[in-house]
Structures are given as structure tokens and as C-alpha cells.
């Protein structure tokens, strides 16, 4: 990874030189205060347009402004989109997709050689099919685009039209080890080689500026174009990182029933990021997807790929103890006891909750024996607090208070998160996980439905009595296997991984700005920690130390997206 790829964030007492695209409302990488009529008394000057500049806030002033004016932080956590996939050419981004040179996007084969063309899309573009949209039927297991050059490409349909947002495309690999192999030290040239979907990771939606509602939200508020998923890989680990800034742990995994889930690496180092392919794995990306064995656990016992929760709802329910997962299953994580952000909030008597779409429907409707979730495609491993003993069934009052049902759909009489927002009763820190078919995850959800739902959620929040003191962060858990060209900063063993789209929506937002500050998923925790003056999680300290040791500044805390009058 080249040092110039790392645009380090400045802490409140440090400054970076802003680019022209951000100078209008973002001065020196530091939060600023709108001073208006008092500007001349402060001895400040105007910019080249004659408009008054905003006065820089000191760290103490910023702390006070955050503490006094921000009362509610809401996190809307969607699914599986890289920045390039939806926002690659958004106006004002630091490194637009359309301005790249071949060396910045060309993919390499598994032996390191340059691919001459992209491989076919193994299994076709659409996950399910046929799908009919606006009177057009799209068959499944179809390429649509073939013999593509080794470059990013706009997703197209069978008649060379832009692929509609309303179609469910096939799922892509998004896993801990593969993500690191795809990033390849910051070159981002292994996304095709170490994927199960051929050339599809290089696809992006060309019509975002015309059809994506979140594009309009980004133009009104703040888009972060250097925000990276906190952990390498998939949803399981990134949900864990969102709440605790670290990986879950399985004690003595090598001697447990879960030993079959331990990854086989290319060396004896348990922290080796290179998963070892099986002997029968194709040597070239042009002849088929790579093949690997299980990799849910590292050799030293950390959970890095999907493992089921130890409590119901989970994959297989224990018929003897229906509040728990069936015992002795190798793919179930043991209860976790390390601290998460909720623990830090509870220590200061600050209310918080995780709202999950379809939670109660899952509890009520699925058979005791478990089974495959139906629509709304409730995803068990997307409920991170359900892995923690302190929110487990042994603590029913705590569990009921923190793990809340968001209900279903878009109406406040069925969506309880919307109802609480309308009533002004959201907890000070509220996480919202949309139901599965509204979260934008390829494979079982389309972009259009999730986009529409999230924008509706934002409208509800903007009409809430709590809005005047609210900060909303809209992001996705991880890239979903879609390619991105910006090199992640050098962090710790767990990440950060690929770049993902993130918006900050608030009455305090520096409206109309693209923020180039370097963030990751842990930046959400950093903001919550700063606003509510919490103890810092150990995982955040570990990433700070790792980045400082590598000559970098720690991640930002999203305060640079805000200003206070």
C-alpha cells in the first residue's frame, strides 16, 4: 500500500490541508463554528467570494458543543455495497471512478499476472429468476455482458440498458480472508481472482445520480468518501465490530466441537491473512472460482466469518431450551462477555437500543425447529447483541429493553422504530437494522427497495421531535464483495477493510459537503463515545495504537462532518 493512498484524519487539535472541493465548509480538517454577525468582532476575514469564514472550534469548544447540542445518535445499518458500486462518480469525491488510470483498476490473476479480460460472471448476474420488472423479464443464470475488458464496467441488462436497481443480483463472496486477498496490500487488484462471481465485482450502477434517492440525500447533507468497513470480510464480523470494535472469541476452539470451522492458512502464523486454497481449486480466475475449506474461526479462536448466535432467534433452536441454540453445533458462537458500546452507555445511565426489522415476526412465526427465513429475510447473524451474555435470555429485562422489534414495512403503525421516532421516544443511541428485503444485500434484496426505505426512515426522523438535537449516520456493514479502488489505511489485524458509502444527516451537518476525512465503522463508536463522554472501548484503543505504530493518525470520530451555530 502506498503512503499517498492514506489520507489520514486529523484529531480536533491537528489540521490537514483541505482540498478545493471541501474548502467551502471544511477548514483544515477541524470542526468549525458558524459565527455570522459576530464574525467581525472575532477578527476573522472573508474567503475569496467575500463570504465570511467560519471560526475554528478548539477541542474544548467542540466537546462542549457536542455534549450540549447532540442528544440523539441514530445509526441506520444497511448491507453490502462498496462506495464505487453506488457513489463512484459523486461530484466532489477525492478519487472519482471515471478519473482512474489502468494501473488503479486492472485486476490480476491468482498467480499475479495481469488479466487480459474479465472472466465470465459465474452463475449469471441475477440471484433468482426469472425476474420481471416494468414489463421486462430478466432470466437468471445469464451473463448479460460478456468478454469485458479488464476494467470497471457499468452494469447492463440484456439490451444494453442500465441494469435496474429493482433487480436482485447474485450474491458475491464477502469473507474475512478473501477480502484481504482482494485488497492485496492496498492494490485492490485481487477482487476478481479471489471471488466466486467472476468479473461481477467490477460492476457498478451507472444511473445512481438519476435513480438513487440516497444520492439526493448525499447532495443535501454530507457524504464521507474515505469511510472504510471496520473489519475485513462480511456481515457477521462487521456487525460485531460496529458494537465492540473487536472480533468475538471462541475459547479453546481447537479442542471444541467448532474445530471443523478453523481456517487452514498458508503459514503457521494464526494471524496470516492468506487462506489456503484446496488442491482442486482452479489455478486461474478465467477457468472458475477458487475453492476453500471452512474459515469461520482463526487458528487462535477468533470468530471472523459467519457463526450463528447462541440464543434464539438462531439457525437451529434447542427443543429442550427454546431460548437457546441447539447445543454441540460447530457453527454456533459461544456467548460473548467482552464490553460493547451498550455496556459503556449503561455505565453512565444513557439509554440505548438495537431495533431490528422483523425481530418479533421471527420470534412469533418461525417454527421451533428453526428453518430457512422467509421474507422479510431476517438474518440471524445481523443481530450482534444477541451474541452477548449480558443481553441473553438469562437477563430478560435487559434483553427486552435493548433488543427491540422494529416491526415491519414502512408505516408507523407496523414499523415500531418509525413510531418511536414520530413520538420522540427514541433512546439516546438507537441502532436501526432494516428487515432483510429492505437492506440492499445482493442475493435476496434489491437496491431500490432498500434505498426507498432508508430515505423514508430519514424523512420520519427529520419530522421527529428529537430531530433538532439528532445526528444520523447511514452506512452499510461492508462492501459485499464489490470492488473499490481506494486503499484502506493500515490498521490492525481485523481491519479496516474496503471503502463503503456513508452519509451523515443532521441539522448540524455541513450541508452539501463531501468529507475526505479517513473514517471506519469504529468512527461511529468514537462519535458516540465523545458525545456522551464514555470510556473508550479497548478495540478502539488497539486500532489507535496500531495506526500510530504505522506512522498514521487515528481514525476520525465524524465530528468533522458537523458544525455548530
Secondary structure in CASP SS format (residue, H / E / C, confidence):
PFRMAT SS
TARGET T0000
AUTHOR 0000-0000-0000
METHOD secondary structure of the structure
MODEL  1
X C 1.00
X C 1.00
X H 1.00
X H 1.00
X H 1.00
X C 1.00
X C 1.00
X C 1.00
X C 1.00
X C 1.00
X C 1.00
X C 1.00
X C 1.00
X C 1.00
X C 1.00
X C 1.00
X C 1.00
X C 1.00
X C 1.00
X C 1.00
X C 1.00
X C 1.00
X C 1.00
X C 1.00
X C 1.00
X C 1.00
X E 1.00
X C 1.00
X C 1.00
X E 1.00
X C 1.00
X E 1.00
X E 1.00
X C 1.00
X C 1.00
X H 1.00
X H 1.00
X H 1.00
X C 1.00
X H 1.00
X H 1.00
X H 1.00
X C 1.00
X C 1.00
X C 1.00
X E 1.00
X C 1.00
X C 1.00
X C 1.00
X C 1.00
X C 1.00
X E 1.00
X C 1.00
X C 1.00
X E 1.00
X E 1.00
X C 1.00
X C 1.00
X H 1.00
X H 1.00
X H 1.00
X H 1.00
X H 1.00
X H 1.00
X H 1.00
X H 1.00
X H 1.00
X H 1.00
X H 1.00
X C 1.00
X C 1.00
X E 1.00
X E 1.00
X E 1.00
X E 1.00
X E 1.00
X E 1.00
X E 1.00
X C 1.00
X C 1.00
X C 1.00
X E 1.00
X H 1.00
X H 1.00
X H 1.00
X H 1.00
X H 1.00
X C 1.00
X C 1.00
X C 1.00
X C 1.00
X C 1.00
X C 1.00
X C 1.00
X C 1.00
X C 1.00
X H 1.00
X H 1.00
X H 1.00
X C 1.00
X C 1.00
X H 1.00
X H 1.00
X H 1.00
X C 1.00
X C 1.00
X C 1.00
X E 1.00
X C 1.00
X C 1.00
X C 1.00
X C 1.00
X C 1.00
X E 1.00
X C 1.00
X C 1.00
X E 1.00
X C 1.00
X C 1.00
X C 1.00
X C 1.00
X C 1.00
X C 1.00
X C 1.00
X C 1.00
X E 1.00
X C 1.00
X C 1.00
X C 1.00
X C 1.00
X E 1.00
X E 1.00
X E 1.00
X C 1.00
X C 1.00
X E 1.00
X E 1.00
X E 1.00
X C 1.00
X C 1.00
X C 1.00
X C 1.00
X C 1.00
X C 1.00
X C 1.00
X C 1.00
X C 1.00
X C 1.00
X E 1.00
X C 1.00
X C 1.00
X C 1.00
X E 1.00
X E 1.00
X C 1.00
X E 1.00
X C 1.00
X C 1.00
X C 1.00
X C 1.00
X C 1.00
X E 1.00
X C 1.00
X C 1.00
X C 1.00
X C 1.00
X C 1.00
X C 1.00
X E 1.00
X C 1.00
X C 1.00
X C 1.00
X C 1.00
X C 1.00
X C 1.00
X H 1.00
X H 1.00
X H 1.00
X H 1.00
X H 1.00
X H 1.00
X H 1.00
X H 1.00
X H 1.00
X H 1.00
X H 1.00
X C 1.00
X C 1.00
X C 1.00
X C 1.00
X C 1.00
X C 1.00
X C 1.00
X C 1.00
X C 1.00
X C 1.00
X C 1.00
X H 1.00
X H 1.00
X H 1.00
X H 1.00
X H 1.00
X E 1.00
X E 1.00
X C 1.00
X C 1.00
X C 1.00
X H 1.00
X H 1.00
X H 1.00
X H 1.00
X C 1.00
X H 1.00
X H 1.00
X H 1.00
X H 1.00
X H 1.00
X H 1.00
X H 1.00
X H 1.00
X C 1.00
X E 1.00
X E 1.00
X E 1.00
X C 1.00
X C 1.00
X E 1.00
X E 1.00
X C 1.00
X C 1.00
X C 1.00
X C 1.00
X C 1.00
X C 1.00
X H 1.00
X H 1.00
X H 1.00
X H 1.00
X H 1.00
X H 1.00
X H 1.00
X H 1.00
X H 1.00
X H 1.00
X C 1.00
X C 1.00
X C 1.00
X E 1.00
X E 1.00
X C 1.00
X C 1.00
X C 1.00
X H 1.00
X H 1.00
X H 1.00
X C 1.00
X H 1.00
X H 1.00
X H 1.00
X H 1.00
X H 1.00
X E 1.00
X C 1.00
X C 1.00
X E 1.00
X C 1.00
X C 1.00
X C 1.00
X C 1.00
X C 1.00
X C 1.00
X C 1.00
X C 1.00
X C 1.00
X E 1.00
X C 1.00
X C 1.00
X C 1.00
X C 1.00
X C 1.00
X C 1.00
X C 1.00
X C 1.00
X C 1.00
X C 1.00
X C 1.00
X C 1.00
X C 1.00
X C 1.00
X C 1.00
X C 1.00
X C 1.00
X C 1.00
X C 1.00
X C 1.00
X C 1.00
X E 1.00
X C 1.00
X C 1.00
X C 1.00
X C 1.00
X E 1.00
X E 1.00
X C 1.00
X C 1.00
X C 1.00
X C 1.00
X E 1.00
X C 1.00
X C 1.00
X E 1.00
X C 1.00
X C 1.00
X C 1.00
X C 1.00
X C 1.00
X E 1.00
X C 1.00
X C 1.00
X C 1.00
X C 1.00
X C 1.00
X C 1.00
X E 1.00
X E 1.00
X C 1.00
X C 1.00
X C 1.00
X C 1.00
X C 1.00
X C 1.00
X E 1.00
X C 1.00
X C 1.00
X C 1.00
X E 1.00
X C 1.00
X C 1.00
X C 1.00
X C 1.00
X H 1.00
X H 1.00
X H 1.00
X H 1.00
X H 1.00
X H 1.00
X H 1.00
X C 1.00
X C 1.00
X C 1.00
X C 1.00
X E 1.00
X E 1.00
X E 1.00
X E 1.00
X E 1.00
X E 1.00
X C 1.00
X H 1.00
X H 1.00
X H 1.00
X H 1.00
X H 1.00
X H 1.00
X H 1.00
X C 1.00
X C 1.00
X C 1.00
X C 1.00
X C 1.00
X C 1.00
X C 1.00
X C 1.00
X C 1.00
X C 1.00
X C 1.00
X C 1.00
X C 1.00
X C 1.00
X H 1.00
X H 1.00
X H 1.00
X C 1.00
X H 1.00
X H 1.00
X H 1.00
X H 1.00
X E 1.00
X H 1.00
X H 1.00
X H 1.00
X C 1.00
X C 1.00
X C 1.00
X C 1.00
X H 1.00
X H 1.00
X H 1.00
X H 1.00
X H 1.00
X H 1.00
X H 1.00
X E 1.00
X E 1.00
X E 1.00
X E 1.00
X E 1.00
X C 1.00
X C 1.00
X C 1.00
X C 1.00
X C 1.00
X C 1.00
X C 1.00
X E 1.00
X H 1.00
X H 1.00
X H 1.00
X H 1.00
X H 1.00
X H 1.00
X H 1.00
X H 1.00
X C 1.00
X C 1.00
X C 1.00
X C 1.00
X C 1.00
X E 1.00
X E 1.00
X E 1.00
X E 1.00
X E 1.00
X C 1.00
X C 1.00
X H 1.00
X H 1.00
X H 1.00
X C 1.00
X C 1.00
X C 1.00
X C 1.00
X C 1.00
X C 1.00
X C 1.00
X C 1.00
X H 1.00
X H 1.00
X H 1.00
X H 1.00
X H 1.00
X H 1.00
X H 1.00
X H 1.00
X H 1.00
X H 1.00
X H 1.00
X H 1.00
X H 1.00
X H 1.00
X H 1.00
X H 1.00
X C 1.00
X C 1.00
X C 1.00
X C 1.00
X H 1.00
X H 1.00
X H 1.00
X E 1.00
X E 1.00
X E 1.00
X E 1.00
X E 1.00
X E 1.00
X E 1.00
X C 1.00
X C 1.00
X C 1.00
X C 1.00
X C 1.00
X C 1.00
X C 1.00
X C 1.00
X C 1.00
X C 1.00
X C 1.00
X C 1.00
X C 1.00
X C 1.00
X C 1.00
X E 1.00
X C 1.00
X C 1.00
X E 1.00
X C 1.00
X C 1.00
X C 1.00
X E 1.00
X E 1.00
X C 1.00
X E 1.00
X E 1.00
X E 1.00
X E 1.00
X E 1.00
X C 1.00
X C 1.00
X E 1.00
X C 1.00
X C 1.00
X C 1.00
X E 1.00
X E 1.00
X E 1.00
X C 1.00
X C 1.00
X C 1.00
X E 1.00
X E 1.00
X C 1.00
X H 1.00
X H 1.00
X H 1.00
X H 1.00
X H 1.00
X H 1.00
X H 1.00
X H 1.00
X H 1.00
X H 1.00
X C 1.00
X C 1.00
X C 1.00
X C 1.00
X C 1.00
X C 1.00
X H 1.00
X H 1.00
X H 1.00
X H 1.00
X H 1.00
X H 1.00
X H 1.00
X H 1.00
X H 1.00
X H 1.00
X H 1.00
X H 1.00
X C 1.00
X C 1.00
X C 1.00
X C 1.00
X C 1.00
X C 1.00
X C 1.00
X C 1.00
X C 1.00
X H 1.00
X H 1.00
X H 1.00
X E 1.00
X E 1.00
X E 1.00
X C 1.00
END
